[in-house]
Amino acid sequence: MAIHKKYLQLSIGMALLIESFVFAGAARAQESSARILKFTKISEFGIGVGGLNYQGDIASEYNFENNRLAATIFYRKVISQPLTLKASLTAGFFHANDSAYTDRPFQLYRGAEIDGKLIELGVGIEYYFLDYYDFNRFYRWSPYFFAGPNLFYYATDKKSNLENNTEETGTRDGLSYSLTMGAGMKFSINRSWNFGVEFGPRLVLSQDFLDDLTEKTNTGAQLSNPHDRDWYIYNGIFVSYTFYKTYCPSIYKNNTDFIFD
């Protein structure tokens, strides 16, 4: 549980640290974006690519080598200067192997290995610490914090030396749900195009474990900790396109530059 608490503490700590640095300039920036949002509805569509990383009984801490290919598509809707709603569809693969931890005798004895795939539908809210839509800034960028629930489907192929006293391969799939809490950084290329990076740990909230390790074998050998929940982490880069729907007299509908002057 110490590692799991570390993710929550890290996310909250990053948010508080960033907030302390940028709070002083927030009031001036809000005035600029408030004028834009008064006349304009802003939304984004984007795609991203990165890695999916499992953390649980087999990998008790983040291991970069466990990253497997993942991709995401998403839609954002700006609702106020700091707040954005987001819906996303993410898919990827995950992997972990006890043999990677040569300094842990029990894991070498257990000999568990998993390979899986996952498809996630998520919704959430993002909080931007800087005024991203202040077009008076020459470079527009902002760190942000995000959180929200997810529904996901997973399928895991498992192998363990201790299952039924023999090496047994099994497959398990199902639906489950998780909670995301993470942080990212977003940059503008121009008024329409953006790119960024994000790190989003997901805590599996149900009793369905990604690694499919039972608590004990038929002979009573301990395989996993039933009180330790699994995590999966998406970390990647993204690019997005911004749509501006401007409410103004018809003569200005094809020219929104007057809003950003």
C-alpha positions as CSV (number, residue, x, y, z in Angstrom):
1,M,0.0,0.0,0.0
2,A,3.0,2.3,0.5
3,I,3.7,2.5,-3.2
4,H,0.0,3.1,-3.9
5,K,-0.2,6.0,-1.4
6,K,3.0,7.4,-3.1
7,Y,1.1,7.9,-6.4
8,L,-1.7,9.8,-4.6
9,Q,0.8,11.9,-2.6
10,L,2.8,12.6,-5.7
11,S,-0.2,13.8,-7.7
12,I,-1.5,16.0,-4.9
13,G,2.0,17.3,-4.1
14,M,2.6,18.2,-7.8
15,A,-0.7,20.0,-7.9
16,L,0.0,22.1,-4.8
17,L,3.5,22.9,-5.9
18,I,2.4,24.1,-9.3
19,E,-0.4,26.1,-7.8
20,S,1.9,28.0,-5.4
21,F,4.1,29.1,-8.4
22,V,1.4,30.3,-10.7
23,F,-1.3,31.7,-8.3
24,A,0.1,35.2,-8.3
25,G,-0.4,35.7,-12.1
26,A,-3.8,34.0,-12.3
27,A,-6.0,37.1,-11.8
28,R,-4.6,39.0,-14.7
29,A,-4.9,36.1,-17.1
30,Q,-8.5,35.3,-16.1
31,E,-9.7,38.7,-17.4
32,S,-8.4,37.9,-20.9
33,S,-9.8,34.4,-21.2
34,A,-13.1,35.5,-19.6
35,R,-13.7,37.8,-22.5
36,I,-12.9,35.1,-25.0
37,L,-15.1,32.5,-23.3
38,K,-18.0,35.0,-23.2
39,F,-18.3,34.9,-27.0
40,T,-16.8,31.6,-27.8
41,K,-17.4,27.9,-27.0
42,I,-14.1,26.0,-27.2
43,S,-13.7,22.2,-27.6
44,E,-10.9,19.9,-28.7
45,F,-10.5,16.6,-30.4
46,G,-7.2,14.7,-30.1
47,I,-5.2,11.5,-30.3
48,G,-2.3,10.2,-28.2
49,V,0.2,7.4,-28.1
50,G,2.3,6.1,-25.2
51,G,2.7,3.2,-22.9
52,L,0.5,1.2,-20.5
53,N,2.1,0.0,-17.3
54,Y,0.8,-2.5,-14.8
55,Q,1.5,-2.3,-11.0
56,G,0.4,-5.0,-8.5
57,D,1.6,-8.1,-6.9
58,I,4.1,-8.9,-9.6
59,A,5.4,-5.4,-10.2
60,S,5.0,-3.6,-6.8
61,E,6.5,-0.3,-8.2
62,Y,6.6,1.5,-11.5
63,N,9.0,-0.2,-13.9
64,F,9.6,1.6,-17.2
65,E,10.5,-1.7,-19.0
66,N,7.0,-3.0,-18.4
67,N,5.5,-0.3,-20.7
68,R,3.6,-1.7,-23.6
69,L,2.1,0.1,-26.6
70,A,-1.1,2.1,-25.9
71,A,-3.1,4.8,-27.7
72,T,-6.0,7.1,-26.9
73,I,-8.5,9.4,-28.6
74,F,-10.3,12.1,-26.6
75,Y,-12.7,15.0,-26.6
76,R,-12.4,18.1,-24.4
77,K,-15.0,20.8,-23.6
78,V,-13.9,24.0,-22.0
79,I,-16.4,25.0,-19.3
80,S,-14.5,27.8,-17.6
81,Q,-11.0,29.4,-17.5
82,P,-9.5,26.7,-15.3
83,L,-11.8,23.7,-15.9
84,T,-12.2,21.4,-18.9
85,L,-14.4,18.3,-19.2
86,K,-12.8,15.3,-21.0
87,A,-14.1,12.0,-22.4
88,S,-11.6,9.4,-23.7
89,L,-11.2,6.0,-25.2
90,T,-7.9,4.3,-24.4
91,A,-6.5,0.9,-25.5
92,G,-3.3,-0.9,-24.9
93,F,-1.3,-3.9,-23.7
94,F,0.3,-4.6,-20.3
95,H,3.0,-7.1,-19.1
96,A,4.8,-8.1,-15.9
97,N,7.1,-11.0,-15.0
98,D,8.4,-12.2,-11.6
99,S,11.7,-13.2,-13.2
100,A,12.6,-9.5,-13.7
101,Y,13.0,-9.1,-9.9
102,T,16.0,-11.3,-9.2
103,D,16.5,-9.8,-5.7
104,R,13.1,-11.1,-4.5
105,P,13.3,-14.8,-3.8
106,F,9.5,-15.3,-3.4
107,Q,8.8,-13.8,-6.8
108,L,11.4,-16.1,-8.4
109,Y,9.8,-19.1,-6.6
110,R,6.3,-18.1,-7.7
111,G,7.4,-17.5,-11.3
112,A,4.3,-15.6,-12.3
113,E,4.0,-13.9,-15.7
114,I,1.1,-11.9,-17.2
115,D,0.4,-10.5,-20.6
116,G,-2.9,-8.6,-21.2
117,K,-4.8,-6.1,-23.1
118,L,-7.2,-3.4,-21.9
119,I,-9.8,-1.0,-23.4
120,E,-10.9,1.9,-21.3
121,L,-13.8,4.4,-21.5
122,G,-13.1,7.3,-19.2
123,V,-14.6,10.7,-18.2
124,G,-13.1,13.3,-16.0
125,I,-12.3,16.9,-15.3
126,E,-9.0,18.8,-15.8
127,Y,-7.9,21.8,-13.8
128,Y,-5.4,24.2,-15.6
129,F,-3.1,26.2,-13.4
130,L,-2.3,28.8,-16.0
131,D,-4.8,30.6,-18.3
132,Y,-4.3,28.6,-21.4
133,Y,-6.6,30.8,-23.5
134,D,-4.9,34.1,-22.7
135,F,-4.0,35.0,-26.3
136,N,-2.0,37.9,-25.1
137,R,0.7,35.5,-24.1
138,F,3.3,34.8,-26.8
139,Y,3.7,31.2,-25.7
140,R,0.6,29.5,-24.3
141,W,1.2,26.5,-22.0
142,S,-0.1,25.2,-18.7
143,P,0.4,22.3,-16.3
144,Y,-2.9,20.6,-15.4
145,F,-4.3,18.1,-12.9
146,F,-7.0,15.6,-13.9
147,A,-9.2,13.0,-12.2
148,G,-12.2,10.9,-13.1
149,P,-13.8,7.4,-13.2
150,N,-13.3,4.8,-15.9
151,L,-15.0,1.6,-17.1
152,F,-12.7,-0.9,-18.7
153,Y,-12.5,-4.3,-20.3
154,Y,-9.4,-6.5,-19.7
155,A,-8.2,-9.9,-20.8
156,T,-5.2,-11.4,-19.0
157,D,-3.1,-14.4,-19.9
158,K,-1.4,-15.8,-16.8
159,K,1.3,-18.3,-16.0
160,S,2.6,-19.3,-12.5
161,N,4.8,-22.1,-11.4
162,L,2.8,-22.5,-8.2
163,E,-0.7,-22.8,-9.6
164,N,-1.9,-26.4,-8.8
165,N,1.8,-27.3,-8.2
166,T,2.5,-27.2,-11.9
167,E,3.1,-24.5,-14.4
168,E,-0.4,-23.6,-15.6
169,T,-1.5,-21.1,-18.2
170,G,-4.9,-19.4,-17.8
171,T,-6.9,-16.6,-19.4
172,R,-9.3,-14.3,-17.6
173,D,-11.4,-11.4,-19.0
174,G,-14.0,-9.1,-17.6
175,L,-15.4,-5.6,-17.0
176,S,-14.1,-3.5,-14.2
177,Y,-13.8,0.1,-13.1
178,S,-11.1,2.4,-11.9
179,L,-10.3,5.9,-10.8
180,T,-7.7,8.2,-12.5
181,M,-5.7,10.9,-10.8
182,G,-2.8,12.4,-12.7
183,A,-1.0,15.4,-14.1
184,G,0.1,16.7,-17.5
185,M,1.5,19.6,-19.5
186,K,-0.1,21.2,-22.5
187,F,1.5,23.5,-25.1
188,S,0.1,25.5,-28.0
189,I,1.5,25.2,-31.5
190,N,-0.8,27.9,-32.8
191,R,-4.4,29.0,-32.1
192,S,-5.8,25.6,-33.3
193,W,-3.1,23.0,-32.7
194,N,-1.8,21.7,-29.3
195,F,0.5,19.1,-28.0
196,G,1.3,17.7,-24.6
197,V,2.4,15.0,-22.2
198,E,0.5,13.3,-19.4
199,F,1.0,10.7,-16.6
200,G,-2.2,9.1,-15.4
201,P,-2.2,6.3,-12.7
202,R,-5.5,4.4,-12.5
203,L,-6.5,2.6,-9.3
204,V,-8.6,-0.5,-9.9
205,L,-11.6,-0.2,-7.5
206,S,-13.2,-3.5,-7.9
207,Q,-12.1,-6.9,-6.7
208,D,-11.2,-8.0,-10.2
209,F,-7.4,-8.1,-10.3
210,L,-5.5,-7.5,-13.6
211,D,-2.9,-10.1,-12.7
212,D,-5.5,-12.8,-12.0
213,L,-3.4,-14.2,-9.2
214,T,-5.5,-16.1,-6.7
215,E,-4.8,-15.6,-3.0
216,K,-3.6,-19.2,-2.5
217,T,-3.1,-22.3,-4.5
218,N,-4.9,-25.6,-3.8
219,T,-2.0,-26.7,-1.6
220,G,-2.2,-23.5,0.5
221,A,0.8,-21.7,-1.0
222,Q,0.4,-17.9,-0.9
223,L,0.3,-16.3,-4.3
224,S,-0.9,-12.7,-3.7
225,N,-1.9,-10.1,-1.2
226,P,-5.8,-9.8,-1.2
227,H,-5.6,-6.4,0.4
228,D,-3.4,-4.9,-2.2
229,R,-5.3,-3.4,-5.2
230,D,-3.9,-3.3,-8.8
231,W,-3.0,-0.2,-10.7
232,Y,-2.4,0.5,-14.4
233,I,-0.8,3.7,-15.6
234,Y,-1.1,5.4,-19.0
235,N,1.8,7.7,-19.8
236,G,2.1,9.3,-23.2
237,I,2.1,12.3,-25.6
238,F,-0.8,13.8,-27.5
239,V,-1.8,16.2,-30.2
240,S,-5.2,17.9,-30.5
241,Y,-7.1,20.4,-32.6
242,T,-9.2,23.2,-31.1
243,F,-12.6,24.2,-32.4
244,Y,-14.0,27.7,-31.7
245,K,-17.7,28.3,-32.1
246,T,-18.1,32.0,-31.9
247,Y,-21.4,33.8,-31.2
248,C,-21.3,37.2,-32.9
249,P,-23.1,39.1,-35.7
250,S,-23.2,37.4,-39.0
251,I,-20.6,39.7,-40.7
252,Y,-18.0,38.4,-38.2
253,K,-18.8,34.7,-38.4
254,N,-15.9,34.1,-40.7
255,N,-13.5,36.3,-38.9
256,T,-12.8,35.6,-35.2
257,D,-9.6,37.6,-35.0
258,F,-11.4,40.6,-33.4
259,I,-12.0,38.5,-30.3
260,F,-8.3,37.7,-29.8
261,D,-6.9,41.2,-30.3
